[in-house]
Amino acid sequence: MSRWKIVAAVVAVAALFAAMRILPVDEWLRALQQRVEGMGAAGALLYGAVYVVGVLLFVPGSVLTIGAGLLFGLLWGTIIVSVAATLASALGFLIARHVMRGQVEKLSKKNKRFAAIDAAIREKGWKVVALLRLSPLVPYSLSNYLYGLTSVSFWPYVLASWAGMLPGTVLYVYLGAAGKAATGDKGFGEWALLAAGLGATAAVTIMLTRTARRQLKQARS
């Protein structure tokens, strides 16, 4: 990640925590959580369905992923988002390949990086998809459709997408879960553990992103 991206991430986290302390987010979360919990498993399925539809309609996946952490916590938020994001990736791929190929091809011509991505996938296959999911060169919602134009096979694409998106999913869900935890009264030790866990998750994600970026540069050369 570049220096400015790191600064932007820190500012975003600070804004999230500030909003949690200033706005009545605690009351909103409790009301929404009670609503979802009252639905049982149907609440998780409903959120997952909203996630899939939102991604297909180009709603930023990061917002929905943080929301899952706020509502369901780290473990279940990660499971729900991981399944929903993978399903959205698969549906976008199939729509581009079999239903709306002409329209997606028009979108691909507007993206300057797609030709290079297409060539790399044609040579290296699903490995490039996994690296691109770790270090995205194209916005997530759009990339789901663009991958449908490439030569990668469906199931390798799905598995590579799931694995490549998982580190980022954990990070954003952790942000939401940490924001939810910030609404309660905590001692110094609890705050330290919360900050350490968030920092460790972010560090691992950044490390994986940098590794993926180096691998992509090697693939291009």
C-alpha positions, -999 to +999 in steps of 0.1 A: +000+000+000+012+035-008+018+060+020-014+079+011-035+048+012-022+040+047-030+075+058-065+073+043-071+040+061-060+054+094-083+085+089-112+062+080-107+041+111-105+072+132-137+086+117-155+053+123-145+053+160-154+090+163-188+084+148-194+055+172-187+078+202-206+109+190-237+095+172-263+073+189-249+043+169-251+020+199-289+024+200-292+020+162-270-011+163-290-027+191-323-021+173-309-035+140-292-064+158-324-073+177-342-073+144-317-096+127-314-118+158-351-121+160-351-136+125-325-162+134-307-178+105-331-160+082-315-127+093-281-138+082-295-152+049-313-119+043-281-099+049-262-122+026-289-118-001-287-080+002-250-082-001-251-102-033-277-079-049-258-048-038-225-060-052-242-068-085-256-033-086-221-018-079-227-009-042-192-007-026-185-041-011-164-025+017-194-007+032-215-039+032-185-059+047-180-034+076-218-036+082-216-073+086-189-069+113-211-044+131-242-067+130-227-102+134-193-098+149-160-111+135-167-148+131-202-149+117-196-116+098-166-131+081-185-163+072-216-144+058-195-120+038-171-147+025-200-168+012-220-138-002-189-122-018-180-154-035-216-160-047-217-124-061-184-130-078-197-162-094-230-146-106-212-116-120-189-139-139-218-160-153-238-130-163-209-115-183-200-148-199-235-160-208-261-133-205-248-097-210-215-103-228-219-074-252-227-049-225-198-060-204-174-058-233-184-021-237-175-016-200-141-034-205-131-010-233-134+019-208-110+002-184-074+008-194-061-021-173-084-048-186-063-057-217-032-064-195-053-084-170-068-104-198-034-112-212-020-122-178-049-145-171-046-161-205-010-170-197-012-178-160-048-186-154-065-187-119-032-177-102-035-142-116-071-140-104-061-149-068-033-122-069-057-096-083-082-103-056-054-097-030-043-065-048-072-053-069-064-032-100-101-030-108-130-022-084-145-054-070-180-051-083-168-043-119-141-070-118-167-097-112-182-090-146-149-084-164-135-117-153-163-134-173-147-121-205-114-138-198-103-173-205-103-185-169-125-215-161-155-211-138-146-232-108-109-223-106-120-186-108-145-191-079-120-208-056-092-183-065-117-154-058-127-169-024-091-174-013-079-140-026-107-120-010-105-137+024-078-115+040-095-083+030-128-096+041-114-104+076-099-069+078-131-050+069-153-072+091-128-067+120-132-029+114-170-033+118-167-056+148-142-032+165-165-003+158-193-021+175-171-030+205-161+007+207-197+016+217-193+000+251-173+011+282-139-006+282-108-005+302-073+002+290-064-035+286-095-042+265-087-012+243-051-024+239-062-059+229-087-044+204-061-021+189-035-049+187-059-073+170-069-047+145-033-037+139-022-073+134-050-080+109-042-049+090-004-057+089-011-092+076-034-079+049-009-052+038+019-078+037-002-101+015-012-072-007+025-062-012+034-098-020+006-100-046+017-067-061+053-080-066+040-112-081+018-093-105+047-072-116+067-103-123+038-117-143+036-086-164+074-086-171 
